[in-house]
């Protein structure tokens, strides 16, 4: 019942209009008349064997009969973060690869990426400010380079002419194809003359007020130049991976918190005046500080493993819209932890590259990338408050390049093969399953999810409501075998069997209105007999996360029970008992009792269950405590992934 911050994040698990198969008749508020016309969901599937690639199957039809399968309950009334988009980066290398194609083939590749109808509708780009490891040049560069030993505090040598050759024409074409495109800009290094060591590779900013001022003006000039070139910048970070102190022969800067704060304090007022649309994001690094970054911390210095927290607690926070994250250490739950600490600041996920081992086959790379990115990037980041989900290179050649230092095993959305053909790889499809169906301005809504980013063999998902009123549910079957789930929306349900490892997107119009609203119980606690052991103890039944559970760990016998303290007296009309993805773990017989004081109990309902999700109608009940008990014996364990309360709204 509390919002979860672990694994799949704070997305509350909620139900809308639910028809019970085992409890009392549904006390529908008078006047509720759902549409009688047939409601169908569009179904698009990608499988890890490439047998289906964004393949549109026959639609799924919603019916009124409930399901015995694990049930994904989609609730458009519970809303979380707005979405900016999904995408990648047109790096210097990506631009080089795309320009190896003849104009017609290049435009076809761009359409496949950015056109929302004929392509996947990429809606977010993260653009390097200067060079990164993915550059087609033979040396690294920024937009204000001068000979060693010289400085340019007046920024007289500033020029974006290099990007005008290939990068900016591609960006302008991308914006033509998708006018809702969002652009974030990130530098890998300030100009070398601003840094200790006078090199783009490694070092820090010189601790000089003139340097902080010059660097802030450099970034503002970049934003202004890009806007004049037809590519307005929506977000800006001040340093890619500021804790990467030993980059592998490519631009990078060790930017400790104190220096990032000074840069932002200089940049904030300048940017607000020069480009009010451009918002500053902090950090732009991993979910957790990488062990290598801890190991390279200079002696006597703090490794700053709470880097984004320190920035948001600093005086620079007033200029910061939120925090950007990468995938190379930790897991997406870090985003929810930060959101819980600073709920007024946004979260953006801005980089993750697919990769391959030296002996991996194309089939292994595709399968591994599709399934990991589906769990962690498309679903994991967005269930943990991310407003964007962004891969790294949008296109590379068959050899993972060109690159100058850095990653030599990275993969892109598109791959230019040696024979001149263009192959769409796993990242194209993972991003596509979101970008094509979740449009900029969509809002994440509540949906039950049973899988975890760490893999538990279940189905995990995330849901959105688009500005046009359509709902998109992105679901991934973590298991290699097929898995059947039900999807519940309003009083309608459909069942669907997902192939092993498949990624699917379901879309349908939001035409129903809820008769129920979930009762928020953030202070709920629970005890149980048997107690269970962490992480499968009683708390897992009230954590708002259907991928966790309390379980008896033994066969069902009468008298086993779970007691829930809501923290205060609540009014409710329905109790949902959800056994989640643990097939067969529902109580064969059950009794529900309530109490105001935790001592005197009143049995309000009894029944039997054949389904994973049981709804118990208890109209006009007021209580602080709930007790759910078993009343029959069974060989199966009894598990509860979620106990939820609902109140009838009277809406129709």
C-alpha positions as CSV (number, residue, x, y, z in Angstrom):
1,X,0.0,0.0,0.0
2,X,3.0,2.3,0.4
3,X,4.5,3.5,-2.8
4,X,7.4,1.2,-3.5
5,X,10.9,2.5,-4.2
6,X,12.7,-0.8,-4.8
7,X,13.1,-2.6,-8.2
8,X,10.1,-1.4,-10.2
9,X,9.6,1.8,-8.3
10,X,6.8,3.9,-7.1
11,X,4.2,3.1,-9.7
12,X,1.2,2.4,-7.5
13,X,-0.7,-0.8,-8.3
14,X,-4.3,0.1,-8.8
15,X,-7.6,-1.2,-10.0
16,X,-10.4,0.6,-11.7
17,X,-13.8,-1.0,-12.2
18,X,-13.4,-4.7,-11.2
19,X,-16.0,-7.4,-11.4
20,X,-15.5,-10.0,-8.7
21,X,-15.7,-13.7,-9.5
22,X,-15.9,-14.9,-5.9
23,X,-17.1,-12.2,-3.6
24,X,-20.4,-10.4,-3.3
25,X,-22.2,-8.7,-6.2
26,X,-20.7,-5.5,-7.4
27,X,-22.4,-2.5,-5.8
28,X,-22.2,-0.3,-8.9
29,X,-23.2,3.3,-8.2
30,X,-26.6,4.0,-9.7
31,X,-26.5,5.4,-13.2
32,X,-23.3,3.7,-14.4
33,X,-23.6,2.6,-18.0
34,X,-20.4,1.6,-19.6
35,X,-20.4,1.6,-23.4
36,X,-21.8,-1.6,-24.9
37,X,-19.8,-1.4,-28.1
38,X,-16.9,-3.8,-28.5
39,X,-13.6,-2.5,-27.2
40,X,-10.4,-3.8,-28.7
41,X,-6.7,-3.3,-28.1
42,X,-4.2,-3.1,-30.8
43,X,-1.3,-5.5,-30.3
44,X,2.3,-5.1,-31.6
45,X,4.9,-7.7,-30.7
46,X,8.7,-8.2,-31.0
47,X,10.3,-11.5,-30.2
48,X,13.9,-12.1,-29.3
49,X,14.4,-14.6,-32.2
50,X,13.5,-11.8,-34.7
51,X,10.5,-13.8,-35.8
52,X,8.3,-10.8,-35.1
53,X,9.6,-7.3,-35.3
54,X,7.1,-4.6,-34.3
55,X,4.6,-7.0,-35.8
56,X,1.0,-6.1,-35.6
57,X,-1.1,-9.0,-34.6
58,X,-4.9,-9.4,-34.5
59,X,-6.4,-7.1,-31.9
60,X,-7.4,-8.4,-28.4
61,X,-11.0,-8.0,-27.5
62,X,-12.0,-6.8,-24.0
63,X,-14.8,-8.9,-22.5
64,X,-16.7,-8.7,-19.2
65,X,-15.6,-12.1,-17.8
66,X,-12.8,-11.9,-15.1
67,X,-9.7,-14.0,-15.5
68,X,-7.9,-16.6,-13.4
69,X,-4.5,-15.4,-14.8
70,X,-2.3,-12.8,-13.2
71,X,-4.1,-9.6,-13.9
72,X,-2.5,-6.3,-15.0
73,X,-4.9,-3.7,-13.7
74,X,-4.6,-0.4,-15.6
75,X,-6.0,2.7,-13.8
76,X,-5.9,6.0,-15.8
77,X,-7.1,7.9,-12.7
78,X,-3.7,7.5,-11.0
79,X,-1.2,9.6,-12.7
80,X,2.6,10.0,-12.3
81,X,5.2,11.8,-14.4
82,X,4.7,13.4,-17.8
83,X,6.8,12.0,-20.7
84,X,9.2,14.0,-22.9
85,X,10.1,11.1,-25.2
86,X,12.3,8.1,-26.2
87,X,15.4,8.1,-28.4
88,X,19.1,8.1,-28.7
89,X,22.0,10.4,-29.9
90,X,23.1,11.6,-33.4
91,X,26.7,11.5,-32.4
92,X,29.5,12.6,-34.8
93,X,29.9,8.9,-35.6
94,X,26.2,8.4,-36.2
95,X,26.2,11.3,-38.6
96,X,29.2,9.9,-40.4
97,X,27.5,6.5,-40.8
98,X,24.3,8.1,-42.1
99,X,26.2,10.2,-44.6
100,X,27.8,7.1,-46.1
101,X,24.4,6.4,-47.5
102,X,23.2,7.9,-50.7
103,X,20.6,10.7,-50.1
104,X,17.6,8.5,-50.8
105,X,18.8,5.7,-48.5
106,X,19.7,8.3,-45.8
107,X,16.3,9.8,-45.9
108,X,14.7,6.4,-45.6
109,X,16.8,5.6,-42.6
110,X,15.8,9.0,-41.0
111,X,12.1,8.3,-41.7
112,X,12.4,4.8,-40.1
113,X,13.7,6.5,-37.0
114,X,11.8,9.7,-36.7
115,X,8.5,9.5,-38.6
116,X,5.8,8.6,-36.1
117,X,3.7,6.9,-38.8
118,X,6.1,5.1,-41.2
119,X,8.9,4.8,-38.5
120,X,9.2,4.5,-34.8
121,X,8.8,8.2,-34.0
122,X,12.0,8.8,-32.0
123,X,11.0,11.8,-29.9
124,X,14.1,12.6,-27.8
125,X,17.8,13.2,-28.8
126,X,20.8,13.7,-26.5
127,X,23.4,15.6,-28.4
128,X,27.1,15.9,-27.5
129,X,28.5,19.5,-27.1
130,X,31.8,18.9,-29.0
131,X,33.2,15.4,-29.5
132,X,32.8,12.3,-27.4
133,X,34.4,8.9,-27.9
134,X,32.1,8.5,-30.9
135,X,33.6,10.9,-33.3
136,X,34.7,10.2,-36.9
137,X,37.6,12.6,-36.7
138,X,41.2,11.7,-36.0
139,X,41.4,14.0,-32.9
140,X,39.0,15.3,-30.3
141,X,37.6,18.8,-30.3
142,X,35.3,21.4,-28.7
143,X,33.7,24.5,-30.2
144,X,36.4,26.8,-28.8
145,X,39.8,25.2,-29.3
146,X,43.0,27.3,-29.3
147,X,46.7,26.3,-29.4
148,X,48.3,24.8,-26.2
149,X,49.2,27.5,-23.8
150,X,46.7,30.0,-25.1
151,X,43.3,31.0,-23.7
152,X,40.1,32.5,-25.1
153,X,38.1,34.1,-22.3
154,X,36.4,36.3,-24.9
155,X,35.2,33.1,-26.8
156,X,36.3,34.8,-30.0
157,X,37.1,31.4,-31.6
158,X,33.7,29.9,-30.7
159,X,32.1,28.2,-33.7
160,X,29.7,25.3,-34.4
161,X,30.7,25.1,-38.0
162,X,31.9,21.5,-37.6
163,X,28.3,20.4,-36.6
164,X,27.0,22.2,-39.7
165,X,28.6,19.7,-41.9
166,X,26.5,16.7,-41.0
167,X,25.0,16.7,-37.5
168,X,22.8,19.8,-37.8
169,X,21.4,18.9,-41.2
170,X,20.3,15.6,-39.7
171,X,18.9,17.3,-36.6
172,X,16.9,19.7,-38.7
173,X,15.5,16.8,-40.8
174,X,14.7,14.9,-37.6
175,X,12.6,17.9,-36.4
176,X,10.8,18.1,-39.8
177,X,9.9,14.4,-39.4
178,X,8.9,14.7,-35.8
179,X,8.1,18.3,-34.7
180,X,7.6,17.2,-31.1
181,X,11.3,16.2,-30.8
182,X,13.0,17.2,-27.6
183,X,16.8,17.9,-27.6
184,X,19.1,17.6,-24.6
185,X,22.7,18.8,-25.0
186,X,25.7,17.4,-23.0
187,X,29.4,18.3,-23.1
188,X,32.0,15.6,-22.6
189,X,34.6,18.2,-21.8
190,X,35.0,21.9,-21.6
191,X,37.7,23.4,-23.9
192,X,41.2,22.2,-22.9
193,X,42.3,25.7,-22.0
194,X,39.7,25.8,-19.2
195,X,41.1,22.6,-17.6
196,X,43.9,21.4,-15.4
197,X,46.3,19.5,-17.6
198,X,45.2,21.5,-20.7
199,X,43.7,18.3,-22.2
200,X,40.2,17.2,-23.2
201,X,41.0,13.8,-21.7
202,X,40.7,13.8,-17.9
203,X,41.5,16.7,-15.6
204,X,39.2,19.2,-13.9
205,X,38.1,22.7,-14.5
206,X,40.6,25.2,-13.2
207,X,39.2,26.5,-9.9
208,X,39.1,30.1,-11.1
209,X,36.0,32.3,-11.2
210,X,36.9,33.5,-14.6
211,X,36.9,29.9,-15.8
212,X,33.4,29.1,-14.3
213,X,32.1,32.3,-16.0
214,X,33.8,31.5,-19.3
215,X,32.4,27.9,-19.3
216,X,28.9,29.1,-18.5
217,X,29.1,31.6,-21.4
218,X,30.5,28.8,-23.7
219,X,27.4,26.7,-23.0
220,X,25.1,29.6,-23.5
221,X,26.7,30.4,-26.8
222,X,26.2,26.8,-27.9
223,X,22.5,26.9,-27.0
224,X,22.1,30.2,-28.9
225,X,24.0,29.0,-31.9
226,X,21.9,25.8,-32.1
227,X,18.7,27.8,-31.8
228,X,19.9,30.0,-34.7
229,X,20.7,26.9,-36.7
230,X,17.1,25.7,-36.3
231,X,17.6,23.2,-33.4
232,X,16.4,24.7,-30.0
233,X,17.9,23.0,-27.0
234,X,15.3,22.0,-24.4
235,X,17.6,20.6,-21.7
236,X,21.3,21.0,-20.9
237,X,23.6,19.2,-18.5
238,X,27.0,20.7,-17.7
239,X,29.1,17.5,-17.8
240,X,28.7,13.9,-19.1
241,X,29.6,11.4,-16.4
242,X,31.2,13.8,-14.0
243,X,32.7,11.0,-11.8
244,X,34.4,9.3,-14.7
245,X,37.9,10.4,-13.7
246,X,39.8,8.1,-16.0
247,X,38.2,8.1,-19.5
248,X,39.7,5.7,-22.0
249,X,41.4,8.1,-24.5
250,X,38.3,10.2,-25.0
251,X,37.0,13.5,-23.6
252,X,36.0,13.5,-20.0
253,X,36.2,15.7,-16.9
254,X,36.3,14.9,-13.2
255,X,33.8,17.5,-12.0
256,X,33.3,17.2,-8.3
257,X,30.0,18.5,-6.8
258,X,31.5,21.8,-5.7
259,X,32.6,22.5,-9.2
260,X,29.3,21.5,-10.8
261,X,27.5,23.7,-8.3
262,X,29.8,26.7,-9.3
263,X,29.2,26.1,-13.0
264,X,25.4,25.9,-12.5
265,X,25.3,29.0,-10.4
266,X,27.1,30.9,-13.1
267,X,25.1,29.3,-15.9
268,X,21.6,29.5,-14.4
269,X,21.0,33.3,-14.6
270,X,22.7,33.6,-18.0
271,X,20.6,30.8,-19.5
272,X,17.3,32.0,-18.0
273,X,17.9,35.3,-19.8
274,X,19.3,34.0,-23.1
275,X,17.1,30.9,-23.5
276,X,14.3,30.5,-21.0
277,X,13.1,27.3,-22.6
278,X,16.4,25.5,-21.8
279,X,16.4,23.8,-18.4
280,X,19.4,22.5,-16.6
281,X,19.7,18.9,-15.5
282,X,22.3,17.8,-12.9
283,X,24.6,14.8,-12.6
284,X,24.1,12.9,-15.9
285,X,25.8,9.7,-14.7
286,X,25.0,6.2,-13.3
287,X,22.3,5.0,-11.0
288,X,25.1,4.4,-8.5
289,X,28.7,5.5,-8.4
290,X,30.7,2.9,-10.4
291,X,33.3,1.0,-8.3
292,X,36.0,2.2,-10.7
293,X,35.0,5.8,-10.1
294,X,35.2,5.2,-6.4
295,X,38.7,3.6,-6.8
296,X,40.0,6.6,-8.8
297,X,38.9,9.2,-6.2
298,X,42.0,11.3,-5.3
299,X,43.4,10.5,-1.9
300,X,41.7,12.3,0.9
301,X,38.7,13.3,-1.2
302,X,35.1,12.1,-0.8
303,X,34.0,9.8,-3.6
304,X,30.6,11.6,-3.5
305,X,28.5,8.5,-3.9
306,X,25.5,10.7,-3.2
307,X,26.4,13.2,-5.9
308,X,22.9,14.1,-7.2
309,X,21.6,14.5,-3.6
310,X,24.4,16.9,-2.9
311,X,23.6,19.0,-5.9
312,X,19.9,19.2,-5.1
313,X,20.7,20.2,-1.5
314,X,23.1,23.0,-2.7
315,X,22.5,26.6,-3.6
316,X,22.5,25.6,-7.3
317,X,19.3,23.6,-6.9
318,X,17.1,26.6,-7.7
319,X,18.5,26.5,-11.3
320,X,18.1,22.7,-11.7
321,X,15.0,21.1,-13.2
322,X,16.0,17.6,-12.2
323,X,18.6,14.8,-12.6
324,X,19.8,12.8,-15.5
325,X,20.9,9.1,-15.1
326,X,22.8,6.4,-17.0
327,X,22.6,2.6,-16.8
328,X,26.2,1.4,-16.3
329,X,26.1,0.9,-12.6
330,X,23.3,0.3,-10.1
331,X,19.6,-0.1,-11.0
332,X,16.6,2.1,-11.8
333,X,15.3,2.1,-8.2
334,X,17.9,4.9,-7.5
335,X,15.7,7.2,-9.5
336,X,12.7,6.6,-7.2
337,X,14.8,7.1,-4.1
338,X,15.9,10.5,-5.4
339,X,12.4,11.3,-6.4
340,X,11.1,10.5,-2.9
341,X,13.8,12.8,-1.4
342,X,13.1,15.7,-3.9
343,X,9.6,15.1,-5.4
344,X,9.5,18.6,-7.0
345,X,12.5,17.8,-9.2
346,X,12.3,15.7,-12.4
347,X,14.1,12.5,-13.4
348,X,15.4,11.9,-17.0
349,X,17.2,8.8,-18.2
350,X,19.7,9.9,-20.8
351,X,22.1,7.1,-21.8
352,X,22.5,3.4,-22.1
353,X,24.3,1.5,-24.9
354,X,23.9,-2.0,-25.9
355,X,27.1,-4.0,-26.1
356,X,28.5,-7.3,-27.1
357,X,31.2,-9.8,-26.1
358,X,34.1,-10.9,-28.3
359,X,32.4,-14.2,-29.2
360,X,28.7,-13.2,-29.1
361,X,26.7,-14.0,-32.2
362,X,24.3,-11.5,-33.7
363,X,21.4,-13.6,-32.4
364,X,22.8,-13.5,-28.8
365,X,23.4,-9.8,-28.9
366,X,19.9,-9.1,-30.2
367,X,18.2,-11.4,-27.6
368,X,20.3,-10.1,-24.7
369,X,19.9,-6.5,-25.6
370,X,16.2,-6.7,-26.3
371,X,15.3,-8.4,-23.0
372,X,17.7,-6.4,-20.8
373,X,16.7,-3.1,-22.3
374,X,13.0,-4.0,-22.2
375,X,13.2,-4.7,-18.4
376,X,15.6,-1.9,-17.4
377,X,15.3,0.9,-19.8
378,X,11.9,1.0,-21.3
379,X,9.9,-0.3,-18.3
380,X,12.4,0.0,-15.4
381,X,13.3,3.7,-15.9
382,X,9.8,4.9,-16.6
383,X,8.3,3.0,-13.6
384,X,10.9,4.8,-11.6
385,X,9.8,8.3,-12.6
386,X,12.0,8.9,-15.8
387,X,10.5,11.4,-18.2
388,X,12.8,10.1,-21.0
389,X,14.4,6.8,-21.9
390,X,17.4,7.3,-24.2
391,X,20.0,5.0,-25.8
392,X,23.4,6.0,-26.9
393,X,24.3,6.0,-30.6
394,X,21.4,6.2,-33.1
395,X,23.5,4.5,-35.8
396,X,26.9,2.8,-36.0
397,X,28.7,0.7,-38.6
398,X,29.1,-3.1,-38.5
399,X,32.3,-2.7,-36.5
400,X,30.8,-0.6,-33.7
401,X,32.3,2.6,-35.0
402,X,33.7,4.9,-35.9
403,X,35.0,5.8,-32.5
404,X,38.1,7.4,-31.0
405,X,38.9,5.8,-27.7
406,X,36.1,4.7,-25.4
407,X,33.7,1.9,-26.2
408,X,34.6,-0.6,-28.8
409,X,31.7,-3.0,-28.3
410,X,28.8,-0.5,-28.4
411,X,25.8,-1.0,-30.6
412,X,23.2,1.4,-32.1
413,X,19.6,1.5,-33.1
414,X,20.7,1.1,-36.8
415,X,23.8,-0.7,-38.1
416,X,25.3,0.0,-41.5
417,X,26.6,-3.3,-42.7
418,X,29.7,-3.7,-44.9
419,X,27.6,-4.5,-47.9
420,X,25.8,-1.1,-47.6
421,X,22.6,-2.3,-46.2
422,X,21.1,-0.9,-43.0
423,X,20.0,-3.3,-40.2
424,X,17.6,-2.5,-37.4
425,X,18.9,-3.8,-34.2
426,X,17.5,-4.5,-30.7
427,X,17.6,-0.9,-29.5
428,X,15.5,0.1,-32.5
429,X,12.7,-2.2,-31.4
430,X,12.9,-1.5,-27.7
431,X,12.8,2.3,-28.3
432,X,10.2,1.7,-31.0
433,X,7.8,-0.1,-28.7
434,X,7.7,3.0,-26.6
435,X,8.3,6.0,-28.9
436,X,5.8,4.9,-31.6
437,X,2.9,4.5,-29.2
438,X,3.8,6.8,-26.2
439,X,3.7,10.3,-27.6
440,X,5.4,13.4,-26.0
441,X,3.1,14.8,-23.4
442,X,1.8,11.4,-22.3
443,X,1.5,10.7,-18.6
444,X,2.4,7.5,-16.9
445,X,-0.6,5.9,-15.2
446,X,-0.9,3.1,-12.7
447,X,-0.6,-0.6,-13.8
448,X,0.1,-3.8,-11.9
449,X,3.5,-5.2,-12.7
450,X,4.9,-8.6,-11.6
451,X,8.4,-8.6,-13.1
452,X,11.6,-7.0,-11.8
453,X,14.5,-5.3,-13.5
454,X,16.8,-8.0,-12.1
455,X,14.7,-10.8,-13.8
456,X,12.3,-13.0,-12.0
457,X,10.6,-14.7,-14.9
458,X,7.3,-12.8,-14.7
459,X,5.6,-10.3,-16.9
460,X,6.4,-6.6,-16.2
461,X,4.8,-3.6,-17.7
462,X,4.3,0.2,-17.7
463,X,1.2,2.1,-18.9
464,X,0.7,5.6,-20.2
465,X,-2.2,7.8,-21.3
466,X,-1.5,9.8,-24.4
467,X,-2.6,13.4,-25.1
468,X,-5.1,12.1,-27.6
469,X,-6.8,9.9,-25.0
470,X,-5.4,6.6,-26.0
471,X,-3.8,4.2,-23.5
472,X,-0.5,2.4,-24.2
473,X,0.6,-0.6,-22.1
474,X,4.1,-1.8,-22.8
475,X,4.7,-5.4,-21.5
476,X,7.6,-7.7,-21.4
477,X,7.6,-11.5,-20.7
478,X,10.9,-12.0,-18.9
479,X,10.6,-15.8,-19.1
480,X,11.8,-17.8,-22.1
481,X,8.5,-19.7,-22.1
482,X,5.2,-18.2,-23.0
483,X,3.2,-16.5,-20.2
484,X,-0.5,-15.6,-20.1
485,X,-1.7,-12.5,-18.4
486,X,-5.0,-10.7,-18.2
487,X,-5.3,-6.9,-18.7
488,X,-8.1,-5.2,-16.8
489,X,-9.4,-1.8,-17.8
490,X,-12.6,-0.5,-16.3
491,X,-15.0,-3.5,-16.1
492,X,-13.4,-5.1,-19.2
493,X,-10.7,-7.8,-19.4
494,X,-8.8,-9.6,-22.1
495,X,-6.3,-12.4,-21.7
496,X,-3.1,-12.5,-23.8
497,X,-0.3,-15.1,-24.1
498,X,3.1,-13.4,-24.6
499,X,5.8,-15.5,-26.4
500,X,8.9,-16.2,-24.4
501,X,11.1,-13.1,-24.0
502,X,8.6,-11.0,-26.1
503,X,8.1,-7.2,-25.9
504,X,4.6,-6.1,-26.7
505,X,2.6,-2.9,-26.8
506,X,-1.1,-2.8,-26.4
507,X,-3.1,0.4,-27.2
508,X,-6.8,1.3,-26.9
509,X,-9.0,4.3,-26.4
510,X,-9.7,5.5,-22.9
511,X,-13.5,5.4,-23.2
512,X,-14.5,4.1,-19.7
513,X,-14.9,6.0,-16.5
514,X,-14.0,4.5,-13.2
515,X,-16.5,3.7,-10.4
516,X,-13.7,3.2,-8.0
517,X,-10.7,5.0,-6.6
518,X,-7.9,3.5,-4.8
519,X,-7.6,4.5,-1.1
520,X,-4.1,5.8,-0.4
521,X,-2.6,4.1,2.6
522,X,1.0,5.3,2.8
523,X,1.4,4.4,6.5
524,X,0.1,0.9,6.2
525,X,2.1,-1.9,8.0
526,X,1.4,-5.6,8.3
527,X,2.1,-8.7,10.4
528,X,1.4,-12.3,9.5
529,X,1.2,-15.8,10.8
530,X,3.4,-17.4,9.5
531,X,5.6,-14.3,9.5
532,X,7.6,-15.1,6.5
533,X,11.2,-14.1,6.0
534,X,12.6,-11.0,4.2
535,X,12.1,-10.2,1.5
536,X,8.9,-12.3,1.6
537,X,7.6,-11.0,4.9
538,X,4.3,-9.3,5.7
539,X,5.5,-5.9,4.6
540,X,5.7,-7.1,1.0
541,X,1.9,-7.4,0.9
542,X,1.4,-3.6,1.5
543,X,4.3,-2.1,-0.3
544,X,2.4,-1.2,-3.5
545,X,4.7,-3.4,-5.6
546,X,3.1,-6.6,-7.1
547,X,6.6,-8.0,-7.9
548,X,7.1,-8.6,-4.1
549,X,5.0,-10.9,-2.0
550,X,4.3,-12.2,1.5
551,X,4.0,-16.0,1.5
552,X,3.3,-18.7,4.0
553,X,6.1,-20.8,2.5
554,X,4.1,-23.8,3.3
555,X,0.8,-25.5,2.5
556,X,-2.4,-23.7,3.3
557,X,-4.1,-24.6,6.6
558,X,-7.0,-22.9,8.2
559,X,-6.1,-20.0,10.5
560,X,-3.1,-18.6,8.6
561,X,-3.6,-14.9,8.5
562,X,-2.3,-11.4,7.5
563,X,-3.1,-8.4,9.6
564,X,-2.9,-4.9,8.1
565,X,-2.8,-1.7,10.1
566,X,-3.8,1.1,7.8
567,X,-2.4,3.7,10.2
568,X,-5.8,5.4,10.6
569,X,-9.5,4.7,10.1
570,X,-10.4,4.6,6.4
571,X,-13.6,4.3,4.6
572,X,-13.7,1.7,1.8
573,X,-16.1,-0.4,-0.2
574,X,-13.8,-3.0,-1.7
575,X,-10.7,-5.0,-0.8
576,X,-8.5,-6.5,-3.5
577,X,-6.5,-9.6,-2.6
578,X,-3.8,-10.0,-5.3
579,X,-1.6,-13.1,-5.4
580,X,0.3,-11.6,-8.3
581,X,2.3,-13.7,-10.7
582,X,2.5,-16.7,-8.3
583,X,0.1,-19.0,-10.1
584,X,-2.1,-21.1,-7.7
585,X,-1.1,-19.2,-4.6
586,X,-4.5,-17.7,-3.9
587,X,-6.3,-18.7,-0.7
588,X,-8.7,-21.6,-1.5
589,X,-11.0,-20.4,1.2
590,X,-10.8,-17.0,3.0
591,X,-12.4,-14.8,5.6
592,X,-12.0,-11.0,5.8
593,X,-12.4,-9.3,9.2
594,X,-12.1,-5.6,10.1
595,X,-11.4,-3.7,13.4
596,X,-11.4,-0.2,14.6
597,X,-9.1,-0.8,17.6
598,X,-7.1,-3.9,16.6
599,X,-8.7,-6.0,19.4
600,X,-12.4,-6.4,18.5
601,X,-12.9,-8.0,15.1
602,X,-15.9,-8.3,12.9
603,X,-16.1,-10.8,10.0
604,X,-17.4,-8.9,7.0
605,X,-17.0,-11.4,4.2
606,X,-16.1,-15.1,3.5
607,X,-15.6,-16.9,0.2
608,X,-13.4,-19.1,-2.0
609,X,-10.9,-18.1,-4.8
610,X,-10.0,-19.7,-8.1
611,X,-8.2,-16.6,-9.5
612,X,-5.0,-14.7,-8.8
613,X,-7.0,-11.6,-8.1
614,X,-10.0,-11.7,-5.7
615,X,-12.1,-8.6,-5.0
616,X,-14.2,-8.5,-1.8
617,X,-17.1,-6.1,-1.8
618,X,-17.7,-4.6,1.7
619,X,-19.9,-1.5,1.1
620,X,-19.6,1.5,3.4
621,X,-17.0,-0.1,5.7
622,X,-14.9,2.0,8.1
623,X,-11.9,0.4,9.8
624,X,-8.3,0.8,10.7
625,X,-7.3,-2.9,10.7
626,X,-7.9,-5.7,8.2
627,X,-7.4,-9.4,8.8
628,X,-7.4,-11.9,5.9
629,X,-7.4,-15.6,7.1
630,X,-7.4,-18.9,5.4
631,X,-10.4,-21.2,6.0
632,X,-9.5,-24.2,3.9
633,X,-6.5,-26.5,3.6
634,X,-4.6,-26.8,0.3
635,X,-1.2,-28.2,-0.8
636,X,-0.3,-24.8,-2.4
637,X,1.3,-22.0,-0.6
638,X,-0.7,-18.9,0.1
639,X,0.9,-15.7,-1.2
640,X,-0.3,-12.0,-1.2
641,X,1.6,-9.7,-3.5
642,X,-0.8,-6.7,-2.8
643,X,-3.7,-5.9,-0.6
644,X,-5.5,-2.8,-1.9
645,X,-8.5,-0.8,-0.8
646,X,-11.1,1.0,-3.0
647,X,-13.8,3.5,-2.5
648,X,-16.9,3.7,-4.7
649,X,-16.9,7.1,-6.4
650,X,-20.4,7.3,-8.0
651,X,-18.8,8.5,-11.3
652,X,-20.1,7.1,-14.6
